[in-house]
Amino acid sequence: MFLLFGFGTRQRHLGPGAVRTCPRCSNTTQWARVRQFRQFSLFFVPVARWRRQTLEVCGVCGTAVEV
């Protein structure tokens, strides 16, 4: 019997976020809004998702802040 499964973190782009000053790189830019979740898939079909978060990500350095 052959069983194919996967486990990992996925991100889905939701569009532009707010204009913020990044606490890490100190640049003021338009941030991107992202939904991040953990996922288990079986034969390339998502079976379960958990730990859903909505984040905003800095466009310069990639720092993420939970919204």
C-alpha positions in Angstrom: 0.0 0.0 0.0 1.3 3.5 -0.9 0.3 6.4 1.3 1.2 10.0 0.3 0.8 12.8 2.8 2.1 16.3 3.6 2.3 18.6 6.6 3.4 22.2 6.7 2.6 25.9 6.9 0.8 27.7 4.1 0.3 31.4 3.4 -2.5 33.0 1.3 -2.0 36.6 0.1 -5.1 38.8 1.0 -4.0 42.1 -0.5 -2.4 45.3 0.7 -2.3 46.2 4.4 -1.7 49.4 6.2 1.2 51.9 5.8 3.5 51.3 8.8 6.9 51.9 10.1 8.7 48.6 10.6 10.1 47.9 14.1 13.0 45.9 12.7 14.3 47.9 9.7 12.7 51.3 10.5 11.4 51.8 6.9 7.9 53.2 6.3 6.2 51.1 3.6 2.9 49.5 2.5 2.6 46.2 4.2 1.0 43.1 2.8 -1.9 41.3 4.5 -1.4 37.5 4.7 -3.4 34.6 6.2 -1.1 31.8 7.6 -2.2 28.4 8.7 -0.9 24.9 9.4 -2.2 22.2 7.1 -2.2 18.4 6.8 -2.9 16.9 3.3 -3.5 13.4 2.1 -2.9 12.6 -1.6 -2.5 16.4 -2.3 -6.0 17.2 -0.8 -6.1 19.4 2.3 -7.7 17.4 5.1 -7.2 19.6 8.2 -6.2 23.2 8.9 -5.4 24.8 12.2 -3.6 27.7 13.9 -5.0 30.3 11.5 -3.5 33.8 11.8 -3.9 37.0 9.9 -0.6 38.8 9.6 0.8 42.0 8.0 4.3 41.6 6.5 6.8 44.3 5.9 7.6 44.7 2.2 11.3 45.4 2.8 12.6 42.9 5.4 9.7 40.4 5.8 8.9 41.0 9.4 5.4 39.8 10.3 3.0 41.4 12.9 -0.3 39.7 13.9 -3.4 41.8 13.2 
